[in-house]
């Protein structure tokens, strides 16, 4: 059985304890992964700290050259990486390719940091005095990332951190760990010095060691809201900067003037793509007024057309869930919704895929007449379940969304510019799509929700990513002529 090691200081490092890694499509164990703890984290931090001494002093040109080479290798090895992701996560190979592409966009943003990192200069703020500012890296920084995007979410973090002069420690999910090591190898081939990028696998022991290690300056996290709160509390108590992105309950509102075929097609993809295991998945469709019956009819048809199977099989639209426990949890949630009064329009429970009977498959489920009091609405199910909530007006739909504790993403399907403008101004959500179901911003904007979807104040990648991984310095200078004597004053300095 292959064992997936840590990657520290440019080399694979074995671990003492291991855990199984499964192929979700077959249910079979495909590898073991090393489980690190405080000792492994400390070894990685020490290596990263030594590397920081030279990497932080490297030229901007050297750093961007590495990023350009790394981007080229991501393109060349996209297919191989996509199949690694599919085999451990379960998502389709096409979906994995899309994940890599969206992550690569952040690398491209990092390639252009020469423009982004330019400081400002103010001439003659006082007689003979100038002021300029610039930003410097923090030191050793860490990322703790979830299973659902084993390539993309880490790529939201480490390219910007590394390009700005930091060194990085990644703790990926132990459910699909191989992508992290593959990326480490690409970085090495791109010319990144040893110790700048490190990977320590593991569970809570590794996480806790990262959150409290005195040699780590900042921690980035993406995962559930309870764990995001824990990460934020522990790491800030240890004096670290923290990005902590939590869970979501994303609503797609459909008005009666919307093209129902268009809306349903995109909502179906947003709800069931990647088996619903996305923090930006559409989990609630809010049908307004007369749109409801027609929308449900089209959504039912499209849900039944979804081809569920192994992610590497051509023609598969949706793969399995990541674990047996996830499969059981999602199917139990459908049963609970039915018991609480929801109408199960499409029932995905009990699905068996020929030749993969032991895989962690469940089909798409569509629930109608869901109320905001039901568990299916209140909980983040993280699976292929779409709930329909019926309301009478756009204002009522906005009230439903604003009352929800999460505020990650939302969408509105309409032909009305007035309705769209009213929606985007009033809704209390961080990322909004107008006729776009999954409004993940481009890499040169920042990703982050409101309310319980973002713990703290730091969104991820884009301009906020630059600010998070650097700190500013402001320099005030005077260069008097040698023959000129300027008397010092005890008054508060002004521009006079």
Helices and strands as residue ranges (DSSP letters): E 3-4, E 6-8, E 11-13, E 17-23, E 28-35, H 38-55, H 60-76, H 78-89, H 93-111, H 113-116, E 121-126, E 129-137, E 140-144, H 152-155, H 158-163, E 167-171, H 178-189, E 197-199, H 204-212, E 218-222, H 225-237, E 241-245, E 250-254, H 260-272, G 273-276, E 282-288, H 291-304, H 324-339, E 343-346, E 365-368, H 375-378, E 385-391, H 394-403, E 406-407, E 409-413, H 417-426, E 431-434, E 450-451, E 454-455, H 462-468, E 470-478
